[in-house]
Amino acid sequence: MFIVITEKEVVLSKRDYQSFAEIRNDFYNLVSWQGPLSAEDLITFLETEYGDLAPSGTELVEGLIHSEHFEIVVKTLN
């Protein structure tokens, strides 16, 4: 799983990216990314960097794992 930060939002992705180019193709306004990360590492990152999330990092990651969707927006940035 990946965490992708764009100019406008923070996104979790369960796509199996093999290169930076693949991520950049999906997120035109890419600022940064981390991954691939295990679910546990992703939860730790979310709780450390965005501790005020509702639903929680655990709920977001578990929700994405069990979802038919490949990405979810975690947070909108100003």
Buried (B, 14 or more C-beta within 10 A) or exposed (E): BBBBBBEEBBBBBBBEBEEEEEBBEBBEEBEEBBBBBEBEBBBEBBBEBBEEBEEBBBEBBBEBEEEEEEBBEBBEEE
